Amino acid sequence: MTSMTLPPHRLPLVRLLLAFGIICLATAWTMTVLDTSQLRRDRVPSDGGLIGPFKVDQPNTIVRLGVSQHVPLNHWSTVNIALLDKDKKYLTGFGEGFWHEEGIDSEGYYWRESDTDYTSNLTIPKPGEYYLQVSTEDDFDKTGNRSFPIVVEVSVAGYSEVPHVAAGSTALIVALLLMLWRVGRHLRDLAEEN
């Protein structure tokens, strides 16, 4: 019985790709978690509002925006953010939907899911003062005293993690494809021997 080992001269490439991919993804995670300085943290009402000003000192600064909102069960909300210049003129915008739902699937199992936050990076090309305009749409019950404020955190990221994630993911995918190709080739060789 032949053991399933791959030719030794081909393994270093896969190991190098795996190591490179893991290092890139670890670096990206580190940049995401540790490499920020908070400019401000604000709460705006569930119907939106204006945040700012906040100051950007360097050209091509990467600003990370964290947006979150408590969404009541079986409701949804869409939170849009517009970046405004010092004269409150629109520069760019983005948004995402939040939701919180529960139910019973076709097999009778109870489930509960939610998505109530997002993070987005903006590259601001010029130093200066900027504002954020928060606007919303939702299906919340407006009667009563319940409030569902939106929390927006603005921080400066030292560097973008996107190139690290792209390089790391690509390296891991190529390593996996090489391993699968080599295992398939080795199995074919074993089948031909028997």
Secondary structure as GFF3:
##gff-version 3
##sequence-region A 1 194
A	DSSP	three_ten_helix	8	10	.	.	.	ID=ss1
A	DSSP	alpha_helix	11	34	.	.	.	ID=ss2
A	DSSP	beta_strand	36	44	.	.	.	ID=ss3
A	DSSP	beta_strand	49	56	.	.	.	ID=ss4
A	DSSP	beta_strand	61	69	.	.	.	ID=ss5
A	DSSP	beta_strand	75	84	.	.	.	ID=ss6
A	DSSP	beta_strand	90	104	.	.	.	ID=ss7
A	DSSP	beta_strand	110	115	.	.	.	ID=ss8
A	DSSP	beta_strand	117	124	.	.	.	ID=ss9
A	DSSP	beta_strand	128	138	.	.	.	ID=ss10
A	DSSP	beta_strand	150	157	.	.	.	ID=ss11
A	DSSP	alpha_helix	162	193	.	.	.	ID=ss12
###
